Amino acid sequence: MQIEIRGLERLSLRERQVVALKETGWSNDKVAAKLGMAPATVATLYNRAKSKGYQVVLVISGDPLGVFGDEAEDGDDA
């Protein structure tokens, strides 16, 4: 499983770095330590990036979540 971030061309390098880490579950404190900046700066960059608009797409190969087995093929289980 992987993520794809669309619209990165609208973001600065630092915004891209912050978005990549934040969208994979990193906290502001961990991102700040990794990138050598204050947690408040991480929050500012993340909010600025969100205002510029980007999309996170989850790319799933196969059925790692176990939801697309034989019983779910017809979609009539509701």
Backbone as XML, in Angstrom:
<?xml version="1.0"?>
<chain id="A" units="angstrom">
  <residue number="1" name="MET">
    <atom name="N" x="0.848" y="-1.168" z="0.000"/>
    <atom name="CA" x="0.000" y="0.000" z="0.000"/>
    <atom name="C" x="0.900" y="1.239" z="0.000"/>
  </residue>
  <residue number="2" name="GLN">
    <atom name="N" x="0.503" y="2.233" z="-0.734"/>
    <atom name="CA" x="1.268" y="3.474" z="-0.779"/>
    <atom name="C" x="0.312" y="4.641" z="-0.944"/>
  </residue>
  <residue number="3" name="ILE">
    <atom name="N" x="0.817" y="5.843" z="-0.693"/>
    <atom name="CA" x="-0.010" y="7.026" z="-0.918"/>
    <atom name="C" x="0.562" y="7.801" z="-2.102"/>
  </residue>
  <residue number="4" name="GLU">
    <atom name="N" x="-0.315" y="8.503" z="-2.766"/>
    <atom name="CA" x="0.071" y="9.410" z="-3.846"/>
    <atom name="C" x="-0.457" y="10.776" z="-3.463"/>
  </residue>
  <residue number="5" name="ILE">
    <atom name="N" x="0.388" y="11.775" z="-3.567"/>
    <atom name="CA" x="-0.029" y="13.137" z="-3.241"/>
    <atom name="C" x="-0.088" y="13.919" z="-4.545"/>
  </residue>
  <residue number="6" name="ARG">
    <atom name="N" x="-1.285" y="14.303" z="-4.917"/>
    <atom name="CA" x="-1.488" y="15.052" z="-6.162"/>
    <atom name="C" x="-1.530" y="16.545" z="-5.863"/>
  </residue>
  <residue number="7" name="GLY">
    <atom name="N" x="-0.946" y="17.324" z="-6.747"/>
    <atom name="CA" x="-0.926" y="18.772" z="-6.577"/>
    <atom name="C" x="0.332" y="19.270" z="-5.889"/>
  </residue>
  <residue number="8" name="LEU">
    <atom name="N" x="1.352" y="18.416" z="-5.792"/>
    <atom name="CA" x="2.600" y="18.832" z="-5.126"/>
    <atom name="C" x="3.296" y="19.985" z="-5.832"/>
  </residue>
  <residue number="9" name="GLU">
    <atom name="N" x="3.039" y="20.134" z="-7.122"/>
    <atom name="CA" x="3.707" y="21.206" z="-7.861"/>
    <atom name="C" x="3.319" y="22.589" z="-7.344"/>
  </residue>
  <residue number="10" name="ARG">
    <atom name="N" x="2.218" y="22.679" z="-6.625"/>
    <atom name="CA" x="1.783" y="23.963" z="-6.051"/>
    <atom name="C" x="2.463" y="24.276" z="-4.724"/>
  </residue>
  <residue number="11" name="LEU">
    <atom name="N" x="3.197" y="23.298" z="-4.171"/>
    <atom name="CA" x="3.784" y="23.456" z="-2.846"/>
    <atom name="C" x="5.279" y="23.717" z="-2.911"/>
  </residue>
  <residue number="12" name="SER">
    <atom name="N" x="5.791" y="24.445" z="-1.913"/>
    <atom name="CA" x="7.236" y="24.642" z="-1.801"/>
    <atom name="C" x="7.880" y="23.333" z="-1.358"/>
  </residue>
  <residue number="13" name="LEU">
    <atom name="N" x="9.189" y="23.250" z="-1.435"/>
    <atom name="CA" x="9.902" y="22.039" z="-1.017"/>
    <atom name="C" x="9.602" y="21.715" z="0.444"/>
  </residue>
  <residue number="14" name="ARG">
    <atom name="N" x="9.666" y="22.709" z="1.326"/>
    <atom name="CA" x="9.422" y="22.479" z="2.744"/>
    <atom name="C" x="7.984" y="22.037" z="2.986"/>
  </residue>
  <residue number="15" name="GLU">
    <atom name="N" x="7.034" y="22.636" z="2.269"/>
    <atom name="CA" x="5.638" y="22.213" z="2.390"/>
    <atom name="C" x="5.484" y="20.767" z="1.937"/>
  </residue>
  <residue number="16" name="ARG">
    <atom name="N" x="6.150" y="20.399" z="0.862"/>
    <atom name="CA" x="6.100" y="19.014" z="0.369"/>
    <atom name="C" x="6.638" y="18.038" z="1.410"/>
  </residue>
  <residue number="17" name="GLN">
    <atom name="N" x="7.750" y="18.397" z="2.032"/>
    <atom name="CA" x="8.338" y="17.525" z="3.047"/>
    <atom name="C" x="7.382" y="17.344" z="4.222"/>
  </residue>
  <residue number="18" name="VAL">
    <atom name="N" x="6.805" y="18.445" z="4.673"/>
    <atom name="CA" x="5.887" y="18.396" z="5.807"/>
    <atom name="C" x="4.645" y="17.580" z="5.447"/>
  </residue>
  <residue number="19" name="VAL">
    <atom name="N" x="4.077" y="17.824" z="4.283"/>
    <atom name="CA" x="2.885" y="17.095" z="3.858"/>
    <atom name="C" x="3.161" y="15.596" z="3.770"/>
  </residue>
  <residue number="20" name="ALA">
    <atom name="N" x="4.279" y="15.221" z="3.174"/>
    <atom name="CA" x="4.601" y="13.797" z="3.034"/>
    <atom name="C" x="4.668" y="13.115" z="4.391"/>
  </residue>
  <residue number="21" name="LEU">
    <atom name="N" x="5.285" y="13.754" z="5.360"/>
    <atom name="CA" x="5.408" y="13.158" z="6.682"/>
    <atom name="C" x="4.089" y="13.193" z="7.449"/>
  </residue>
  <residue number="22" name="LYS">
    <atom name="N" x="3.415" y="14.332" z="7.419"/>
    <atom name="CA" x="2.146" y="14.452" z="8.141"/>
    <atom name="C" x="1.093" y="13.494" z="7.591"/>
  </residue>
  <residue number="23" name="GLU">
    <atom name="N" x="1.013" y="13.347" z="6.289"/>
    <atom name="CA" x="-0.013" y="12.490" z="5.690"/>
    <atom name="C" x="0.289" y="11.003" z="5.870"/>
  </residue>
  <residue number="24" name="THR">
    <atom name="N" x="1.475" y="10.680" z="6.347"/>
    <atom name="CA" x="1.778" y="9.284" z="6.672"/>
    <atom name="C" x="1.741" y="9.048" z="8.177"/>
  </residue>
  <residue number="25" name="GLY">
    <atom name="N" x="1.181" y="10.018" z="8.913"/>
    <atom name="CA" x="0.901" y="9.813" z="10.319"/>
    <atom name="C" x="1.881" y="10.393" z="11.323"/>
  </residue>
  <residue number="26" name="TRP">
    <atom name="N" x="2.864" y="11.144" z="10.873"/>
    <atom name="CA" x="3.836" y="11.737" z="11.792"/>
    <atom name="C" x="3.202" y="12.897" z="12.554"/>
  </residue>
  <residue number="27" name="SER">
    <atom name="N" x="3.582" y="13.049" z="13.809"/>
    <atom name="CA" x="3.125" y="14.187" z="14.620"/>
    <atom name="C" x="3.951" y="15.429" z="14.265"/>
  </residue>
  <residue number="28" name="ASN">
    <atom name="N" x="3.450" y="16.597" z="14.657"/>
    <atom name="CA" x="4.205" y="17.838" z="14.433"/>
    <atom name="C" x="5.571" y="17.777" z="15.106"/>
  </residue>
  <residue number="29" name="ASP">
    <atom name="N" x="5.629" y="17.212" z="16.318"/>
    <atom name="CA" x="6.900" y="17.121" z="17.041"/>
    <atom name="C" x="7.908" y="16.242" z="16.307"/>
  </residue>
  <residue number="30" name="LYS">
    <atom name="N" x="7.450" y="15.100" z="15.783"/>
    <atom name="CA" x="8.361" y="14.209" z="15.057"/>
    <atom name="C" x="8.833" y="14.837" z="13.747"/>
  </residue>
  <residue number="31" name="VAL">
    <atom name="N" x="7.913" y="15.477" z="13.031"/>
    <atom name="CA" x="8.278" y="16.155" z="11.775"/>
    <atom name="C" x="9.286" y="17.255" z="12.078"/>
  </residue>
  <residue number="32" name="ALA">
    <atom name="N" x="9.038" y="18.028" z="13.123"/>
    <atom name="CA" x="9.937" y="19.126" z="13.498"/>
    <atom name="C" x="11.336" y="18.603" z="13.800"/>
  </residue>
  <residue number="33" name="ALA">
    <atom name="N" x="11.415" y="17.520" z="14.552"/>
    <atom name="CA" x="12.725" y="16.949" z="14.886"/>
    <atom name="C" x="13.431" y="16.440" z="13.630"/>
  </residue>
  <residue number="34" name="LYS">
    <atom name="N" x="12.707" y="15.795" z="12.746"/>
    <atom name="CA" x="13.282" y="15.250" z="11.517"/>
    <atom name="C" x="13.809" y="16.358" z="10.602"/>
  </residue>
  <residue number="35" name="LEU">
    <atom name="N" x="13.044" y="17.446" z="10.492"/>
    <atom name="CA" x="13.399" y="18.512" z="9.542"/>
    <atom name="C" x="14.159" y="19.671" z="10.177"/>
  </residue>
  <residue number="36" name="GLY">
    <atom name="N" x="14.369" y="19.613" z="11.493"/>
    <atom name="CA" x="15.137" y="20.662" z="12.161"/>
    <atom name="C" x="14.437" y="21.997" z="12.238"/>
  </residue>
  <residue number="37" name="MET">
    <atom name="N" x="13.164" y="21.959" z="12.608"/>
    <atom name="CA" x="12.403" y="23.201" z="12.738"/>
    <atom name="C" x="11.486" y="23.088" z="13.946"/>
  </residue>
  <residue number="38" name="ALA">
    <atom name="N" x="10.858" y="24.179" z="14.307"/>
    <atom name="CA" x="9.951" y="24.189" z="15.446"/>
    <atom name="C" x="8.613" y="23.548" z="15.064"/>
  </residue>
  <residue number="39" name="PRO">
    <atom name="N" x="7.945" y="22.902" z="16.032"/>
    <atom name="CA" x="6.626" y="22.332" z="15.752"/>
    <atom name="C" x="5.618" y="23.370" z="15.231"/>
  </residue>
  <residue number="40" name="ALA">
    <atom name="N" x="5.726" y="24.601" z="15.698"/>
    <atom name="CA" x="4.828" y="25.660" z="15.215"/>
    <atom name="C" x="5.065" y="25.936" z="13.729"/>
  </residue>
  <residue number="41" name="THR">
    <atom name="N" x="6.313" y="25.834" z="13.293"/>
    <atom name="CA" x="6.628" y="26.025" z="11.872"/>
    <atom name="C" x="6.034" y="24.900" z="11.051"/>
  </residue>
  <residue number="42" name="VAL">
    <atom name="N" x="6.091" y="23.677" z="11.576"/>
    <atom name="CA" x="5.478" y="22.533" z="10.895"/>
    <atom name="C" x="3.981" y="22.790" z="10.716"/>
  </residue>
  <residue number="43" name="ALA">
    <atom name="N" x="3.317" y="23.232" z="11.780"/>
    <atom name="CA" x="1.884" y="23.512" z="11.712"/>
    <atom name="C" x="1.575" y="24.591" z="10.681"/>
  </residue>
  <residue number="44" name="THR">
    <atom name="N" x="2.395" y="25.633" z="10.648"/>
    <atom name="CA" x="2.196" y="26.713" z="9.681"/>
    <atom name="C" x="2.358" y="26.210" z="8.250"/>
  </residue>
  <residue number="45" name="LEU">
    <atom name="N" x="3.420" y="25.447" z="7.999"/>
    <atom name="CA" x="3.662" y="24.919" z="6.658"/>
    <atom name="C" x="2.550" y="23.966" z="6.225"/>
  </residue>
  <residue number="46" name="TYR">
    <atom name="N" x="2.087" y="23.129" z="7.144"/>
    <atom name="CA" x="1.021" y="22.174" z="6.836"/>
    <atom name="C" x="-0.280" y="22.908" z="6.506"/>
  </residue>
  <residue number="47" name="ASN">
    <atom name="N" x="-0.627" y="23.914" z="7.302"/>
    <atom name="CA" x="-1.844" y="24.691" z="7.036"/>
    <atom name="C" x="-1.744" y="25.463" z="5.730"/>
  </residue>
  <residue number="48" name="ARG">
    <atom name="N" x="-0.574" y="26.010" z="5.453"/>
    <atom name="CA" x="-0.370" y="26.728" z="4.198"/>
    <atom name="C" x="-0.528" y="25.776" z="3.015"/>
  </residue>
  <residue number="49" name="ALA">
    <atom name="N" x="0.037" y="24.577" z="3.135"/>
    <atom name="CA" x="-0.067" y="23.583" z="2.066"/>
    <atom name="C" x="-1.521" y="23.174" z="1.845"/>
  </residue>
  <residue number="50" name="LYS">
    <atom name="N" x="-2.258" y="22.977" z="2.940"/>
    <atom name="CA" x="-3.667" y="22.596" z="2.811"/>
    <atom name="C" x="-4.459" y="23.686" z="2.099"/>
  </residue>
  <residue number="51" name="SER">
    <atom name="N" x="-4.117" y="24.954" z="2.365"/>
    <atom name="CA" x="-4.848" y="26.047" z="1.723"/>
    <atom name="C" x="-4.554" y="26.127" z="0.225"/>
  </residue>
  <residue number="52" name="LYS">
    <atom name="N" x="-3.404" y="25.603" z="-0.199"/>
    <atom name="CA" x="-3.053" y="25.585" z="-1.619"/>
    <atom name="C" x="-3.737" y="24.434" z="-2.349"/>
  </residue>
  <residue number="53" name="GLY">
    <atom name="N" x="-4.236" y="23.488" z="-1.612"/>
    <atom name="CA" x="-4.989" y="22.389" z="-2.195"/>
    <atom name="C" x="-4.099" y="21.293" z="-2.760"/>
  </residue>
  <residue number="54" name="TYR">
    <atom name="N" x="-4.223" y="20.148" z="-2.219"/>
    <atom name="CA" x="-3.579" y="18.946" z="-2.742"/>
    <atom name="C" x="-4.484" y="17.789" z="-2.376"/>
  </residue>
  <residue number="55" name="GLN">
    <atom name="N" x="-4.296" y="16.649" z="-3.015"/>
    <atom name="CA" x="-5.107" y="15.475" z="-2.735"/>
    <atom name="C" x="-4.203" y="14.322" z="-2.355"/>
  </residue>
  <residue number="56" name="VAL">
    <atom name="N" x="-4.639" y="13.559" z="-1.371"/>
    <atom name="CA" x="-3.935" y="12.345" z="-0.984"/>
    <atom name="C" x="-4.760" y="11.178" z="-1.486"/>
  </residue>
  <residue number="57" name="VAL">
    <atom name="N" x="-4.112" y="10.309" z="-2.259"/>
    <atom name="CA" x="-4.767" y="9.140" z="-2.822"/>
    <atom name="C" x="-4.086" y="7.904" z="-2.268"/>
  </residue>
  <residue number="58" name="LEU">
    <atom name="N" x="-4.870" y="6.977" z="-1.759"/>
    <atom name="CA" x="-4.350" y="5.713" z="-1.253"/>
    <atom name="C" x="-4.324" y="4.724" z="-2.405"/>
  </residue>
  <residue number="59" name="VAL">
    <atom name="N" x="-3.144" y="4.186" z="-2.718"/>
    <atom name="CA" x="-2.987" y="3.213" z="-3.793"/>
    <atom name="C" x="-2.820" y="1.845" z="-3.151"/>
  </residue>
  <residue number="60" name="ILE">
    <atom name="N" x="-3.788" y="0.961" z="-3.415"/>
    <atom name="CA" x="-3.776" y="-0.369" z="-2.812"/>
    <atom name="C" x="-3.574" y="-1.398" z="-3.904"/>
  </residue>
  <residue number="61" name="SER">
    <atom name="N" x="-2.627" y="-2.272" z="-3.694"/>
    <atom name="CA" x="-2.357" y="-3.348" z="-4.631"/>
    <atom name="C" x="-2.840" y="-4.657" z="-4.011"/>
  </residue>
  <residue number="62" name="GLY">
    <atom name="N" x="-3.665" y="-5.391" z="-4.719"/>
    <atom name="CA" x="-4.190" y="-6.634" z="-4.176"/>
    <atom name="C" x="-5.300" y="-6.362" z="-3.171"/>
  </residue>
  <residue number="63" name="ASP">
    <atom name="N" x="-5.341" y="-7.135" z="-2.087"/>
    <atom name="CA" x="-6.381" y="-6.997" z="-1.068"/>
    <atom name="C" x="-5.778" y="-7.036" z="0.337"/>
  </residue>
  <residue number="64" name="PRO">
    <atom name="N" x="-4.870" y="-6.103" z="0.654"/>
    <atom name="CA" x="-4.227" y="-6.141" z="1.958"/>
    <atom name="C" x="-5.177" y="-5.858" z="3.125"/>
  </residue>
  <residue number="65" name="LEU">
    <atom name="N" x="-6.321" y="-5.255" z="2.832"/>
    <atom name="CA" x="-7.278" y="-4.942" z="3.876"/>
    <atom name="C" x="-8.284" y="-6.063" z="4.094"/>
  </residue>
  <residue number="66" name="GLY">
    <atom name="N" x="-8.280" y="-7.041" z="3.210"/>
    <atom name="CA" x="-9.184" y="-8.167" z="3.328"/>
    <atom name="C" x="-10.647" y="-7.819" z="3.122"/>
  </residue>
  <residue number="67" name="VAL">
    <atom name="N" x="-10.930" y="-6.842" z="2.277"/>
    <atom name="CA" x="-12.314" y="-6.427" z="2.059"/>
    <atom name="C" x="-12.846" y="-6.762" z="0.668"/>
  </residue>
  <residue number="68" name="PHE">
    <atom name="N" x="-12.000" y="-7.266" z="-0.218"/>
    <atom name="CA" x="-12.442" y="-7.539" z="-1.580"/>
    <atom name="C" x="-12.454" y="-9.018" z="-1.910"/>
  </residue>
  <residue number="69" name="GLY">
    <atom name="N" x="-12.716" y="-9.839" z="-0.926"/>
    <atom name="CA" x="-12.769" y="-11.282" z="-1.139"/>
    <atom name="C" x="-14.007" y="-11.683" z="-1.909"/>
  </residue>
  <residue number="70" name="ASP">
    <atom name="N" x="-14.191" y="-12.995" z="-2.111"/>
    <atom name="CA" x="-15.305" y="-13.532" z="-2.882"/>
    <atom name="C" x="-16.663" y="-13.080" z="-2.374"/>
  </residue>
  <residue number="71" name="GLU">
    <atom name="N" x="-16.842" y="-13.005" z="-1.061"/>
    <atom name="CA" x="-18.143" y="-12.651" z="-0.495"/>
    <atom name="C" x="-18.544" y="-11.213" z="-0.795"/>
  </residue>
  <residue number="72" name="ALA">
    <atom name="N" x="-17.598" y="-10.348" z="-1.154"/>
    <atom name="CA" x="-17.923" y="-8.934" z="-1.414"/>
    <atom name="C" x="-18.042" y="-8.630" z="-2.901"/>
  </residue>
  <residue number="73" name="GLU">
    <atom name="N" x="-17.929" y="-9.644" z="-3.760"/>
    <atom name="CA" x="-17.924" y="-9.388" z="-5.203"/>
    <atom name="C" x="-19.240" y="-8.869" z="-5.740"/>
  </residue>
  <residue number="74" name="ASP">
    <atom name="N" x="-20.368" y="-9.359" z="-5.234"/>
    <atom name="CA" x="-21.643" y="-8.938" z="-5.816"/>
    <atom name="C" x="-22.169" y="-7.624" z="-5.259"/>
  </residue>
  <residue number="75" name="GLY">
    <atom name="N" x="-21.667" y="-7.202" z="-4.109"/>
    <atom name="CA" x="-22.054" y="-5.916" z="-3.538"/>
    <atom name="C" x="-23.457" y="-5.904" z="-2.971"/>
  </residue>
  <residue number="76" name="ASP">
    <atom name="N" x="-24.087" y="-7.068" z="-2.815"/>
    <atom name="CA" x="-25.458" y="-7.153" z="-2.313"/>
    <atom name="C" x="-25.528" y="-7.568" z="-0.853"/>
  </residue>
  <residue number="77" name="ASP">
    <atom name="N" x="-24.491" y="-7.352" z="-0.079"/>
    <atom name="CA" x="-24.447" y="-7.813" z="1.292"/>
    <atom name="C" x="-25.150" y="-6.879" z="2.271"/>
  </residue>
  <residue number="78" name="ALA">
    <atom name="N" x="-25.663" y="-5.741" z="1.799"/>
    <atom name="CA" x="-26.269" y="-4.749" z="2.697"/>
    <atom name="C" x="-27.597" y="-5.154" z="3.235"/>
  </residue>
</chain>
